[in-house]
Amino acid sequence: MALYSAAAAVLEGLERGDGGIKTLVYNSRFPHVRQLYALVAETLRYSPVLEKLLAGAALLQAEKKLPPQLAKVLVYDLLFGKGLKCGGRWKALARRHRARLEAELARLKVQQKVSRNEDLLAPAQAASPGASQVPRYVRVNTLKTCVDDVIDFFKRQGYSYLGEAASVEELRALSGKKFLLDLHLPELLVFPPQTDFHDNLLYTSGHIILQDKASCLPAFLLSPAAGSHVIDACAAPGNKTSHLAALLKNKGQIFAFDVDTKRLATMNTMLMRAGVTGFQLAQQDFLTVDPRDPKYSRVTHLLLDPSCSGSGMVTRVPGEEAAPSPERLQALAGFQRRVLSHALSFPALRRLVYSTCSLHREENEDVVHAVLQEQGSAFRLVNAFPSWPCRGLAAFPGAECCLRASPADTLTHGFFVAVLERCREGAAAPSILPVAAEENPQRREGTEPGAAPKKRKRKKQRVKE
Ligand code: SAM
């Protein structure tokens, strides 16, 4: 199904109450879920404005066969989005009405005494998507290419490369066709917000992954050495799994689990495209995976990114669930505690990263605290990424070892990360104190990821244009 028809179908589903935006987008089977999600989210955000434009230009009266939701999507993209890059016969139809729609838009701006499109939105709609300020982050897939080659590629496409950023403010100031290397993560390029690479050759060929910076933290901080056995417990749609595979250099073994068939299908396609090998994908409730199964006897690293309220996702739009009820939050936190406890029961486990895209302390610091207490002195919290500016809420002594991320502070989606490590046998360590030493052979003493700049390894494989 084409993008515009898929977006219109999601909008219709939302109106009928068939589900939330994420569910409907995933269920649509449209291959580029993020592109579809972004289009639906933005169309919804502009919905009141679009309704005025459609009425003012009498578009639905003139085009009786045009379904109203499809009309909204087309007019959104024509006037506020990418200017109708696809759409076939619908594109031609919308373009026939372009002059009238543009005149209506101008009239609306005069009427509301504003000059920018954004100013037409009600304050809540204008304020809600911090998404419009979050840059486009591009993770270079080092299984297929290297940072230098990707930089060259974008330069050849007319982008100006400004070098490595020195501050978050530099990222915030990005505009036009300019890009930077991120200051925190070594394989991350940063472009201005709204830059869309979903149709870019590098994306469609799996050379780059479009992934928010905060969501790159878990794999980066887990940092398994090549050859390790790793579990990704709640893995779909698999961005973090592909990041883990890149860090492992496809050497070792990833056991990835998820309960959702559709998300697993998307994940399988994504991992193939990203050139990931050496993974076993299972549709299984992670809570039923037996830690004593000899298959997992060499699992030393585990990434746990369980279902959460998603309250940190800044593309929240009308039609999505509002703040979770206390009951839902309690249920989520209960699941998160159970799954974290279960994850820590793998016998050879040395290091675990727990992450959510939730802002709620109940799903974050409180979960980590409760499980650490239950573990006694078996595991402790690592002082993760000391140079990261935004720390865990002071919910318990040592909670500042955790990381938080937000559009305002780190120019990312809202996120939470905690890194746990098994205490060395015989070392009577309190459960929450940071550790400095690292037994991972990939890192030297004191080189916790994020503690010091890493030298980048540049692979030689060239990207064909
Ligand atoms: N880590 C993923 C990524 O980076 O692409 C995102 C994971 S998403 C936040 C949470 C996932 O957990 C969902 O895909 C959901 O289907 C899955 N999930 C929920 N309960 C689960 C369970 N008991 N066992 C395994 N997966 C589960």
Boltz pocket constraint, residues with backbone or C-beta under 6 A from the ligand:
constraints:
  - pocket:
      binder: B
      contacts: [[A, 215], [A, 233], [A, 234], [A, 235], [A, 236], [A, 237], [A, 238], [A, 239], [A, 240], [A, 241], [A, 257], [A, 258], [A, 259], [A, 260], [A, 263], [A, 284], [A, 285], [A, 286], [A, 287], [A, 305], [A, 306], [A, 307], [A, 308]]
      max_distance: 6.0
